[in-house]
Amino acid sequence: MSPLGPFRLTERLVDGTEAWIWRVEHVHSGMPAILRAYQPRPDRKPIDWYFRLVSTWRPLALLDHPNLLGIFDYGLVSEDDSRALGGQLKSGCSWFVEEDAPGGNLAQHPPDNWIECRQALESVLRGLMHLHGHNLLHGSIRPDQIRRGAETHPHLKLGGFAIGPEHRLRVLDGVLPGLVSDFAAPELQAGDWREVRASTDLYGVGALAHWMVYGEAPTTDKERLQTTMTLPRSFNFWLKSLLDPDPAARPWSASQVLLGLEQMNQKPRVLMASMPTPRIRDEVPAPKEMERDKAWQAMGLRLHGAREFPIFGRQDEQKKLWSTLQQAIQKEHPYYLRLTGPRSVGKSVLSHWLIQQAQKAGLAQAIVLKHGDDGGPHTGISGALHRYLRCHGLGPEEILKRCQFLLRSLGAEDPYEWQALCQLLAPDHGITRVVFETTQQRFKVIENLLRRLASRRPLLIVLENAHLGAESLAMVRHLMGLHRMDSFPLCIVSNEDSARLSERPAEAKLLGDLVTSGQVNSLPVLPLHPNQLSQLLIEGLHLSPQTMEALKWRCEDDLYFALELIRDSADQRLLVFEDAQVSLPPDQELKLPKHLHDLWQGRIDRAMKLLDEDADGASRQCFELAALLGRDVHQDEWHDACRRAGHELKQDLINVLLATGLGVGTEDGFRFQHALIVESIIQSSEEKGRRQHLAEHSLSVLREAAERSGGDVRLVRHLERTGRADEALLPLTNAANQSMTAGHLNQAEIMLSRRAQMLQGSGGDASQDPEQLASEIRLALLRRNIKQAWTQIDHLESVVTGGQLRAQWAELSAQILEHRGDRELVQERLQEAITSFESEAQKMNAQRCRLSLARHYRISGDLRQASLELDQISQNMDQLGTMPVEMAHDYHFERGAMAEASKQLAEATQAFAISLRHAEELGHQGRIGQTVMSLADVARRAENPKRAEAWYRRALEAFQRLGSEQVAQAQIQLGFLFFAQGRLIELRDLLGSLEVNLVRYGDNNLIGQLEALKLGLAARDLNWEEFDRCLQALYSLRLDRGLVSVETAELLEEVGRAARRDGELERAEHALQGALRQWEPINRLTEVKRVKAELNAIAELKPTAEGDV
């Protein structure tokens, strides 16, 4: 039989007239599941009925919890599907597939004792906590809806959802079909949907507990029932609280009920007087990882990317949010936290996370104030209260009655309170005599309502898009200004788009007043680091590395864009699940999802209307040219492209673009707010048939820019977006090399990964491409990943044929040999690289190799030859013209290192200062960090440890900002400083974080310095066993080649003297010999003479010592 989606029908379980249930199995994994199909109502079209059901199923399907029955897929039976299935499912039927529960249900397997009852109730309550945390309601808790899973120790799972999202309560009318009244709360039986809340499901839990203990559902009969179970003393009080007919008298959360159940278990003989109040924990709630087998993941591909998954890279932000809520609850005082940052970085995700956690744990009731550009009735304070009080569909008189009922239940007696509240919700209807003469009067009414609500449970108020809500911010200012004696537990969280505050002077002033008064804390939410984005895509979404790299490249690290592409691919059933990873076929081209394209085109159309032009006007085409130039647009290039296309770029277009938030001004021009705006504009241009014509003009501008800079990633993206990806290999190589030169290593890695994918897509092999190999080796060296570079260099030699690539191989090979300590061949390889580059007319590359040769001579102790090479470079650069900034940096850096080696510390400081100025001009954090490190070394040798430590910490900051592995190098140098100052506790903490990383990088120089520091600690601790191990490790790194560092030689001398003082003459001799092998290869004659004298003194002592023995 043909499958329905990815499922094959195997057995019909229920054959109804309007609904059918089938057992199905997944086509690829063979895993069983249950399919439920529903015929549309006669008064509705099939597609309308389908979307109504999907609005119920989809929010439930996005949940992932062991105590909730999972939903895998859903769809609409087409005529083709019906024919393929032999008519077993009618065309127009809606269907969804849910997790199989082969263990039956609770009605078939009732518990036999209180322990089993308690375990079942705990499972149901945990499922409800998760459900209610997402504003979902069950509505039909009864024994046959509690299913037993397929695990070895089966979880009880809630199924048979009758309500779903809370917003469905607005459209429900009358009693639910199929409602079992014995287990339904009074408000459900009466169809009173305005009173249906989380407490409605808790009544169902009470009815379920009554059935398990007494064998029947609760009734109005007062007769005392008998049970054979041994129950805790407080059970009847706990049960009575749940079965109270008044929803307001029941517990407010599943967490509170679960806490009471746990207290009964811990103290079965104690009689509870009231339901316990949940207390906020100190630690931030962390999601429990669920072990899902491969088949389970494969079955849910239709919802991949839409299901809930942990928040990645936001631990500090979550901690701050949780701490703010904790302080508001514990101190019973208003606290306000602003989430600031650019659009689409996850501010709303964080505020919704706090709402979910507060509702799950029953800590607070949430009120969400929404704001938008339209400013409709659903926004702001009145819209939020309208939703919270469930006033939808009510007239003014009914609203007044509802306000009266609510406030009286909260203890209000003055009619003014409910009349004033009604005036807020239904103004200008004349049903009350209340008139607000000032804004403060309105805010006082809201304050009184919030105070009464907070008397029952703390309040959490979330302001979405606060930069659009002046009235809401004014109310927050009023609440934050309350006297401490009048305060109440209130936590306020707002999220705002910082870039748009400049357009909203009223909101900006209100926020400014709050900030200057000290009544608000601000929490910047920045875009995820590329590594964190990779972690989310791999660990959170289980994407294959190839798909992850392709997404990062296309979306330019825009998380929102990446998630939307994954969700759209899942909805189109394009994703593939193989080897526990989700991937998108490489030949599959994805267009921008229609809902995103329409959304952004709507914003663009509104912006263009401000210019009073038609859809094909000159301004629209100038706008499309800007998108073709890339996300970062240089104004001069934009002018040039428009001129070539025959259009004049007007200042009005730039003003509109910035004013509407589509772009953000930069020093050179502007930057589009999102990568998906660029794609939407280009896609629209293609749909209108003018992309190809405009692309020729933008492409010529970008080619010229790439030639000037040596590489430009915008050229690569342009070729890909305009269907000319086969021309992008060389520009991609140049752009990657340019990024490495500028210190943008993560960006270079993304480009090289993209280039490898393009080679693979065109039938090539990245492992056999010499340009790919050379760039990857260079990147590995910049990251000090010597192991990776060493494994690739021989392969590069086998595939290069000569010329420039041969010169690159020689240069890279020399760098690797230098790092590994094999210095005999370094000079030969560098001279070969210089000769090859000069023969290929690559003069600047040849001078770069000369700098490397000068460095090699310096490290080897041949300062005279190093000075000659630097003089030669200076002469050559005079002939070539102006020295590039990066070359000037390297040249002065080497001059400084030469002066330091000659102990001319003042000259060294001056040269390094010039080098630092060039590094800062480049904005290259790696070069800045390296130069600052050298300044720190000079300060340490000048016996200025405070300045040295300050420089080292600045170097650490630069390397950490870059995300560079050179952080380890700076930490090592800081470690030598700590050792010299006797700060051994700090040194031990530092070494603990270093050891694992250094072994992974494979840099023997750094590993040797780490072992030297351990040797120093062992000598201070008199731990001679560890001393011997560290010394042996140092000798295994071939100390005789000057492998390690000057600091290592100095430390070896010091520990040698310490060992001699402690009578460990043999160990002292070994340490001093190691120091000697460091000094001799670099011709440090003074140090060599000093160490030899100490070795002679030990030799004179050894016979006497042996005689004493």
N, C-alpha and C positions, 0 to 999 in steps of 0.2 A: 504494500500500500504506500502511496506517495506520502511524504512527510508534510506536516503543517508547520511551517517555519523550520526550526531544527529538531522537531519532535515527530515521532511516529506513533500513531494510535495503535494500542495493543489490545485493550479490553474495555468494554463499556461497563461502567459500574452503576450508573443511574440513567434511566431512559425516561425523561419527562416530556412534557408538552412544550415547555418554555425554557427548560434548562437541562443540560446533560453533563454527566461527569464521566471522564475516560481516564484509564490508566495509560500513560504514554512512556516512551523511553527516548532518551536523547540519541540522535542519529550517530554521533561520533563516539560518545563515551559509553552508551548503553545504560546509563543510570536512569532508574524509574522516577516518575513524577506523576502529578495529578493535573489533568486539564479540566477546567470548568468552562462551559460554553453557555451563552445566554442569547435567547432570541430577542430582537428589539421589540419594544412596546408598539402596539398598533398605531398609537398617536404620534410616533416619532420616526424620523428617517433613520436607517441603520447607522449612518455616520454620526448623527447627533447622539444617538444612544450609546455608540461606541465611545465617543469623547466624554460623555457623562460618566460612564463606568471607569474609563481610564483616569479621570480626575480623582476617583476614589482609590483605584489600585496602585497607581504610580507612587504616591507618597509612601504607601505601605511597603511597596517593593524596594524602595531606596534604603530601608532600614536593614541592619545586619546585627542580629542579636540571637544568642542561643535559645532564648525563651520566646521567640516570635517565629511563626511559620514563614519561611522565605518564599518570595515570589520571584520567578525566573524570567518570565517572558509574557507578552500579551500581543494581541493583534485582532484583525477583523477578517473573517472568512470571505474571500472573494469568490466570484463565480468560477474562476479557474481552480481555486482550492477545492470548492465543493465538488466539481466534476472529478478531480483527481482522487478525492476521497470516496468516490462512489455514492455521493449524496448522503453520507452518514452525518455530515454537518451541513446545515443549510447556509446558503449565501446570505451575508448580512449579519451573521451571528458574531458577537464579540466573545473573545476567549482570553483566558489567562492560565498560566501554568504555575503551580505552587509546589512546594517541597512535599515529598511523600512522607507519610507518617505511618509506617507499617506496624507500629506497636498498638494501633487502635487508639481509643480515647478514654478519658477518665470515666465515662458512663459505663464502658465495658469492663474497666479494671478499677473499681472503687478502692480507696485505701482501707486497710484492715485495722490500723491503730493510729494513735495521735502522731507518732513520729512521721508516718507516711502522709498524714493530713498536713502536718506542718511543712514538710518538704514540698508538697504540691502547692500549697499556698505561697511559699517563698518563691517558687518558680513563676507563678502567675504574677505576683507583685513585682518581681524584677522585670518581667516583660512589660508590665504596665508603666513602671518608672521610665523605661526607655521610650515607650509609646507616648506618654504624656509630655515627656521632655521635648518631643517634636511636634507638640500641639495636635496630636492625633488621639481619637477616642475609639474605643472598641464597640461598646453598645450592646453586646450580646454574649456576656460571660456566663456560660453554663457548662455542665459536665461534658457534653458531647463536642464542645469546641476546644477542649483541652486535649491536645494530641500528644502521642508518645513518639519520639523521634527514632531514627535508625541506628543511633550510636550504641556502643557496647554498654554504656551506662546512660540510657536514653534520657534526654532532657524533655520536660513537659513544655509544649509549645502552644502559644495562643494562636488560634486560627479563627476563621468564620467572622471576620470583621464586618460590622453592620453599619458603621458611621464613617470612620476614616478621618479626613482633615476636618478641623473644627469649623472651617468656613462653610462646610456643607450644611451646617445647622440652619443657615439662612434660607436654604431652598427646600428643606424638608417640611412636609406638611402632613399632619395626622400621625397615626401610629405606624411604626415600621412594619412592613409585611413580614410574616413569619415570626413575629416577636413572641417569645415564651414568657408570659406574664409572671409566672412563678418566680423567675430569676431576674426580672426587670424592676428597676427603681420606679417609684410612683410617677416621677416626671416623665419617664419613658412611656409608661402605660397611658398617661394622659396626653401624650404627644406635645408636652409643654417644652419645646426645644430651647426656649430662652433660658431655662434653668438647667439644661444638660451641660455638665462640666465633668472634670476628672472625678468628682465625688460620685457621679452617676455610675461609673465603672466600679468604684469601691463598694457601692451597694451590691453589685453583682458578685464581688469577692465575698462579701458577708453571706449572701445567699448560697454561694458555692460551699463555704465553710459549714453552713447549717446543714446542707445536703450531705456532706461527707461525714459529719459527726452524728446527725440524727436520722439520716437515711431519707430525708424528704426536704423539699424546699420550704422556706418560711411561710407562715400564714398569719392571719390576724387572730387566730385562736390563741388564747392566753394559756391553754393547758400546757403544763411543764412536760417536755418530752424526755424520754429515757435514752441512755446510750451505754454501751458496754465499754467505751473507751475511758481511759484515765486522763482527765483533762487538767490543765493548769487552773489554779484558783481564779485567775482573772479572765478566763476565756469568755464567760458570759458577758462581762462588762465590755470586753473588746468587740464581741459579736454585736452587742446591742448598739454600740457606737456606729458600726457600719450600717446597720439596718434602720437607722433613724429615718422616718419619713421626710423630715426637713433636710434638704441638701446642705443648708448652711450649718447644720448641727453635726454633720459627719466630719471625719478627718479630711484635711484638705489635700493630702497627697499620698500616693502609694508608698513613698519612703517613710512617712509617719506611721502608716499601718504596719509596714515591715519591721520598723523599729520596735513597735509594741509587741509584735509576734516574737522577736528575738529576746525582749526582756522577759516575756512569759516563759520562754525556754530556759533562760538563765536563772530565773527566780520563780519556779512554778508555784511556790507556797505563799508568795507575796500578792496581796490584793492591790491592783492599780486603782488610783483615784481619778486619773485622767490619762489621755493619750500623751505619750512623750513627744516633746518638741525636737525635731532634728537639729543637731548642732553642726556648724560649719567646720570642716576639717582644716588643719593647717596646710597640708600638702595639696597641690593642684590635682584635680581629678585627671587620671590618665586612662585612656581606653584600654580595655583588656583585649589583647590580640587573640583573634579566633583562628583556630587551625581549620582551614578549609581544604578538602582534597581537590585534586585537579579537575575531577568531573564536575564538582559543584561550581567551580569557577567557570568552566566551559559552558555550562548550562545558562549562566547569567550574563552572557556576553552582550545581550540586547540592552542591558542596563549598565554596562561597564562605564566607569567614569562618573556615573550619576549616583551610585550607591555611596553611602557615607564612608569616609575613610579618615584616618587620623590627620590632624593638622601638623604639617612638617615645618620645622624651622622657626616656630613662633613660641618657643618655651618661655622666653623672657616676657613677651607680651602677655601670654596666658597667666603667668605668675603675677604680673602687675594687676591684671583684671580681677583675678581671684582675691588678691590682697585688698583691693578697693572694696569689693563686696563684703569681705570679712570684716573690715574696719567699720563699714556702715552698719552691719548687723550687731557687732559686739559693742560698739560705742553708742548705738542708737542716735546717730547724727548723720546729716546728709553729706555724702562724698560724691565728687564729680570728677570723672576722668574723660578727657578728650582723646580720641584716636585720630591722629592727623596723618596726612600723607597723600600721595597722588592717587588717581583713580585706579581701580582694579588691582590693588595690591593685597586685598583680603581683610579690609577693615570690617566690612559687614559680616564676613565669616567669623571673625573674632567676637563681635558683639552677639551674634546668634549663638555661638558656642557658649557664652556666659549665660544666656537665657536658658539654653537647654540644660546646662549643669545645675542652674538654680532651681529649675522646675523638676528635674529628675530627683534632686535631693530634698525637694520640698522646702527650700530655704527662703524663697521669695516668690511673690507674684509679679509677673512682668506686664508692663504696659509699653507698647511700642508706638512712638510718634513718627509717622511717615511724612516726608516732605518731598515736593517735586516742583518742577518749573511751572506746572499748570495751576498749582495752588487750589485744587478742587476741594469739595466738602469732605473727602476721605482723608485729607491731610491735616497736619497740625494737631492742636490740643483737642478741639471739638471732635475731629475725626477719630482720634484715639479713644476718647471717652465713649463715643457712639459705639465703637466696636466692643470695648470692654464691657459696657453695660447691656450689650445685645439689643440695641434700639432700632435695628434695621427693620424697615417696613412699618414702623409705628407712626401714627399721627401725633400732633402736639399733646392732645389730652392723654393719650396712652403713654407717652413719654413721661408726663407729669406723674401719672399713677405709678409707673415703674420706678421713677426716682424716689417717690414717697415710700414705696415698699422697700427699696434697697436701703435707704438711709435710716428708716425706722429699725430695720434688722441690725443696723450698725450702732443703734443707740441714740439716734437723733430724735429730738422732740419738737424743735422749732420749725414751723412750716416754711419759714424763709429759706431754710437750707435746701429743701427739695424744689421749691419754686425757683430759687436762683440757679440751681443746677439745670433745671428744665430750660430756663432762659438761655443758658450756655449752649444746650444741645439743640433747641428749637427756637432761635431768636425771632423777634418781630412777629409773633403770632397772636399776641394779646391775651393769652390764656393766663398770664401771671401779671402782677403789678410791679414786678421787679424791673428796675432800670439801672444799668451800670453807668455811673457818671465818669468813672476813671478805670483805667486798666488794672490798678491795684485792687479794686473791688472784685473784678473778675478773678484775679489771681488768689484772692483770699478765699473765694468759694472753692476753687480747685484745691487750695491748701487744706481746707477743712475736710474735703472728701478724701484726699490722700492720707491725712492724719487718721481718719476713721478706718480706712482700709489697712493702714500700717499697724493699727492696734491689734489686728488679727494675725497679720503676717507681714514681715518686712517687704518693702517695695523695691523693684528694679525697673527704672524707666530708661528706655533706650531711644535716643533721637537719631533717626536715620537721615543722612544728608542734612546735617544741622546747618550747613552754610546756606540753606534755602529757607530756614525757619526762624525769622526774627522774633515772632511772638513767643515761640517755644523757648528761645534763648532768654527772652525777657522774663518768662516764668521761672526758668532755672535760676536766674539772678535773684529773683524774689525768694525762692526756696533756700538758696545758699546763704541768704542774708538773715535767716531766722536766728533769733537769740537761742543760745544753747539750751535754755530752760524750756523753750517751745519746740525743740527739734524732735525728730522721730526717725526711725531706721529707714533711710532712703539712699539708694545707690543710683547715680545717674551716669550713663555712658553715652557719649555721642560720637558719631563718625562724620568726618567732613572731608571734602576735597579741597586741599590747601590751595590749589592753583586757581580755584574759582572764587576765593574770598575777595580777591581784588575787584570782582564784578559786583560784590554785595557789600556796600559800605555799612549798611545798618547792622548786618550780622557781624561784620568784622569789628565794629565798634563795641558791640555787646560782648563778644569774646575777648576783646582787648581789655574791657573793664573787669571781666571775671579774672583774667590772668594777672593783671596788675594788682588786684585786691588779694591775690594769694588764695582764692577760693577754688581753684581748679588745678588739676595736674594734667599735663599733656604727655601723651605717649606716641612718639613718631612710629609709624608703620611703614617700613621701606620695602622696596621690591626684594624678593628672595634672591639670595646669592645663587649663581649658576649651579654650584654644587648641591645646594638645598633643593633646587628645582629638579636636578637629576635624581636625588634621593626620593622625592615625591613621585616622580614618573616611574621609577623602577620599583621601589618598595611599596608605595601606595597603590599604584595602578598596574604593577607587574608587567610593564612594557619591556619589550626586547630592546637591547642597546641600540640596534639599528633604527627602530621606530622612535626611540627617545631622542637620538641625535637629529633625526630628520625633523622632529617636532620643534626641538630647541632652535634649530637653524631657521625654520620657517617663521616661528612665532617670536623670534628675537627675545627669548626668555620672558615672554608675556604669559604668565600662568593662566589667566582667564581665557586667552585665545587658545592655548594648548588644550585646556579641558573641554572647551566647546567643540574643537575639532574631533577630539576623542569621542565625545558624546554623540556628535552628529554621525561619525563613522559607525558607532555602535547601533544607532537607530536605523541606519541603512544596511545593517548586517554585513559590514565590510571587514570587521575584525576577525582575526584568526587566532586560535589558541593552540600553541604547540610547545612542548617541553616546559610546561608551567609558566609560559610567557605569552603575553598578548602582543600581537604585531599586526601591522597594516601592510599588505602586499606592496613591494617597492614600486610596482608599475601602476599602482592605483593613484590617480590624481584626484585630490579633494578640492572642491570649490568651497569658498566661504559659505558656512551654513546660511540658509535663506533668511532665517529670523534675524541673524546678525547683520547680514547685508541690507535687509530692509530697514533695520533700526538705524544703521549709520547713514544710509541714503536719505532717510527722513531728516536726520539732523543736518546733513549736507544741503538738502533741498531748502530747509528753513534758512540756512546761512546764505544761500545764493539768492533767495527772495529779497534779502536785505539790500542786494545790489541792483534789484529791479531789472534782472536779465532773464532771458528765456533759457531753457535747458541746454541749448547748444551755443550759448553766447561765448564771447572771448574769455570772460572771467572763469567760466566753467572749464574751458580747455586749459587755461593757465593753471587752474587747480589740479587738473589731471596731470599736467607736466610736472608739477611739484611732487605728486605721488610717485611718478615714474623715476624721479631723481632719488627717491629713497625716503626713509623715515626722517633722517637728518638732512635738512635742505639749507644749502648756502644761498643767501639772497643773490649774490653776484651770478652764480651758476643758473639760478632760476630766471633771472633777467635775461641771461644769454640764451637759454632754451626757448623762452617765450619770443624773443626777438627772431630767432631762427625759424620759429613756427609762424611768424608774421603777426604776432600779437604784442600788445603793450601791457606790461604788468603794472596795474594801478595800486596805489597805496591803500585804497579802500578795501581791496581784496585781502590784503595782509591784516588790516585792522579787524575785519569781520572774522577772519580765521582765528585770530587770537582771542577776540571778544566772546566767541561762541564756544571756546574751550576745545576746538578741534586741534589746536596746536599750542605749543608753549614757546615763547621767545627764547632764543639763544644768542650768544655773542655774534655768531656769523649769520644768523637767519632765524629759523625756527625748527622745532621738532614736533612731528605729529604725535598726538597724545598716546595713540596705540598703533601697534603694527597692523591690526586688523582694519583700521581706517584706511591705510595705504592700500591694502588688498581690495577693500570695498570700492574705492575710487577707481582702481585699475580694472576691476571686474565690470564696473559700470561703463567705463570707456570702451571695453571690449564689446559689451552688449550693444553699444551704440555705433560700433564699426569704425571708431577712429583711433583705437589704440596703436595700431601698426604705424599709422602716419605720424603720430606724436612721438612714438618711441624712437624713431630715427633721429629726431632732434635731441631728445634727452640722452640718447646713447652716445652721440658724438661729444656732448658736453662732458659726460662721465669718463669717456676714454681719455680726453685731454687731462682731466683731473687726475686720473690714475697714472698717466705718464709723468705728471709733475711730482707726485708724491711717492712714486715707486710701487703703488698698489692701492686699491680702493675696493672695499667689500661691497660698496653700493653698485659698482659695475657688475659684480657677480649676481647680485640679487636682481638687477635690471634684466640681465640676460635670461635668468630663470623665469621671471614673471612675464616675460614677453615671448616665451616659447623658444629660446635660443640657448638652452642649457648646454648643448654640445660645444659651444664656444667659450665656456666659462672655466675650463681647467687651468689655463695659464693665468688669467686674472685672479683665480682663486689662490694659486700658488704665491703670486706676488702679494696679494692681500694678507695671506697668512704670515709671510716673511716680514711684511711691514708691521703687522701686529706684534710679532715677537720683538722687533727692533724697538717698538714703543713700550714694551713691557706688558702688553695685554695677552698673557699666556692662555687664559681660559678662552678668549675669543679666537686665538690662533688654533687651539685644539678643536674647537667647533668647526672651524673652516677646514682643517685637515680631515676631520671625520666626514664632513660633507663631500670633500674631494674624493675620498675613498669610496663613498657611496656612488658618486657619479661615475667613477671608473668602473665599478662593479655593474652599474646599470647599463653601461655601454659595452659590456663584454670584456673589460680590462681586468687587471689584477693589481691591486694596490701594493702587494708585497713584491711585485716585480717592476714597479715604476720607480726609477732612480730619483726623480724630483720629489715624490711622496716620501721615500725613505730618507732623503737628505733633510727634508723639513721636519720629519718626525724625530730624527736624531738630534737636530738642533734644539727642538722643543724639550726633549728629554734632558739635554745638557743644561739648558736654562733652568730646569726644575731640579737639577742635581740628581736626576734618576740615572745614575751611571750604569746600573745593571742593564736597563732597557737599551741604552745607547750602545753598550758593548755587544749585546746580542745582535744588533742590527748592522754594525759597521762593516763586518766581513761580507755580509750579504750585499751591502751597497757597493763594495769593491768589485764584486763579481758581476754586477749589472751595468756599471758605468763603462763608457767606451772611450772617454778622453775629454779634452777640452775643459770647459768650465765645471762640469760635473766631477771630473777627476780632481780638479783643484779643490772643490768643496769636500770631496772625500778626504783629501790630504789634510785640510784644515780641521775637519771634525775629528779625524783619527788622532791628530796631535792633541786636541783638547782632551779626548778620552784617556790617552796615554798619560797626560799630565795628571789627571785626577787619580789614575790608578797607580801612579808612582813609577811607571816604566819610562824614565826620562831620557834614556839613550837615544830613542828614535824620534823624540819630539822635534829636535832641531832639524833633522833630515826631512821630516814630513812638512814642517812649516816652510822650509826653503823650496821644497817641491811645489807647495801651494802658491808661494809668491811668484815663482817662475811661470807656472801655468796661468795664473790670473793676468800677469803682465803680457803673456803671449796672446791672451784673449781680449786685450785692451781693457781689462777690468782693474784700472789703476787704484780706485778707492778700496776695492776688496784686497788688493795686494798690500796697501798700507795697513789695513786692519790686521793682516797676517804678520806684518812687521811688528806691530804693537804686541801681538801674542809672542813673537820671538824675543822681543825685548823683555817681556815679562818672564819668559823661560830663563833667559840669561840671568835676570835678577834673582829669581828663586834659586838658581843653581850657584849663586855667589859670584858670578862673573859680572861685577858691576861696570867694569870698563866697557865690555862688549855691549852690555845693555844700553849704556850711555851713547855709544856710537850708533846703535840702531835708532834711538830716539832722535839723534841729530839728523840721521838720514831721512827719517819721516818728516821732520821739520822742513828740510830742504825740498823734498818732493812735494809737500803740500804748498810751499811757496810757488812752485812751478804750476801746480794744478789749479791754484786759485784759493778761494775762501774755504777754510776747513769746516766741514759740516759739524753741527752742534754735537752730535753723538760721538764723532771722531775727536772733537776737542775735549769732550768729557774724558774719554778713555786716555788721551794723550797726557792731560794734566794729572789724571789719577796715577798713571805710571810714573810721572815725574815725582809725585808725592811719595809713592812707594819707594822710589830710588833714594830720595832724601831720607826717608825713615830708616832704610837699611844702612845708610851711611851715618846714622845717628845725628843728622842735621834736622832736629825736630821743628825748629821755627820755619825752615824752608818747606818741610813736609806739610805743616799746617797750612801755609800759604797756598801751596799747590792743590791740596785737597779742598780748600775753600773755593778756589776757582772751579775745580771739578764739580763741587756741589752746586754752584751757581748754574752751571750748564745742565746738570741733572734736573734741577728744579725748573729750568726753562723748558726742558723736554717734557716735564710732568711724569717722568719715568720713576715709579716707586722703587723698582729694583735697583736702579743706579743710585737713587737717593740713599737707599738703605745701605748699599755697599760702601759709598763714600763716607757716610756718617759712621759706619763701622771703623773705617780707617782713621777718621778723626778721633774716635774713642780709643783706638790702639795707641795713637800718638799721645793722647792725654794720659793714658795709663803709664806709658814709658816716661812721661814727664812728671810722674808721681803726683798726679792730680786725680785721685780715684773718684771724687764726686762728679767732676765733669765727665770722666770716662763713663761712669754708670749712666749719666743723663744721655750721653750720645748713644750708648748701647740700647737704651730703652727707646730712643727715637728711631733707631734702626729697626728694632722689633716692631714698632708701630707701622713703619713703612712696609715691611715685609708682610705683616699680617693683613694690611689693607690690600696688598696685592694678592694675598692667598698663596704666597710663595713658600717653597720648601726651604728657602734660605733663612726662614725663621730659626731653623735648627742651628745654622751657623752663628747667628747672633746670640742665641742662648748659650752656645758653647763658650763664646768669648766672655759673656757675662759670668759663666761658671768659673773661668780662670780668675776673673776679678774677685768673685766671692771667696775663692780658695785663698787668694793672696791676702784678703782682709780677715780670714778666719771665720767667715759667715757660713759655717758648715751645714746648719739646718736648712737654710735657703738653697744651698748647693744640692743637698740630697733631694729636696722637692723638685728642683729643676731637672736633675738626672732621671728621675722616675718617668717623666713625660717624654724624654728624648730617646731612650734606648730602642723602643719598638720602631720608631720612624726611621732612625738612621740605618738599621739593618735592611729595611725595605728599600731605601734609596741606593744602597750599595756604594756610597762614597767613602773609600778607605781613609781619606784624610780626616773626615769628621769622625769616623768610627775610632780612629787612632787617638784623636783628641779626647773623645769620651772615655776611652780606656785609661788615658793619662790622668784624667780627673778622678776616676775610680781608684787608680793607684795612689793618688795623693790622699784620698779619704782613708784608704786602707792603712797608709803609713801613719796618719794622725790617730787612727783607732788602734794601732798596734795589732792589726788583723793580718798576720803574716801569710796566712793561707790565701786570703784574697789578694794580698800584695803579689804573691808568686803568680797567681792566675793572671792578673792584669799585666804583669811584666812579660809573661809568656805571650799573651795576646798582642802586646806591642811588638815583640820581636817577630812574631809571625807576620806582621805587616811590613817587615823588611826596613827596619830603622836606618840601616846603612845607606839608604838612598835618599835620605832627607825627606822622607815621605810625609811626616806629620806637620809640625809647625814649630816656630820659635818658642811659642808659649809652652809647648810640650817639652822642648829641651830644657827650658828654665825650670819647669816643674820637676823633671827628672833629676836635675841637679839638687833641687831642694830636698826631695824625698831621699836621695842618696845620702845627703848630709844627715838627715834625720835618722836614717837607718844606722849610720855610723855612730851617732851619739847613743843609740840604744844598744850598741854592741853587735848589731846584725851586719858584720863586715862583708860577708859574701853577698848579701842582698844589696848592700850599699855599692859594692863593686859593680854588680850587674846594672843597677840604675844609672850609675855614672858612665858606664860604657855605652849605655843607650843614649845618654846625652851627648857623649863624644861623637857617636855615629850620626847625630843630628847636626852638630856644628861643623864637622869636617867637610862634608860635601858642599857646603855653602861658604867655605873659606873664612869662617869667623875665627881668626887666629888667636885673638885675646881669650875668647871663651875656650878654645881648644887647649891653650896653654894652662888655663886655670883648672880645667877638668883633669888634665894629665897630672898636674901637681897633686891633686886630691887622690887620684888613683895610686900614685907613688907612695903617698902617706899611708894609705890603707895597706899597700903591699908590705911596708915596713912593720905595720902592726900585726899582720897575720901570723908570722912565725912565733912572736911572743905569746900571742893568744893561744896558739896550738901547744906551746910549751907549758903554759898554765894548766891546760886541760890534762 
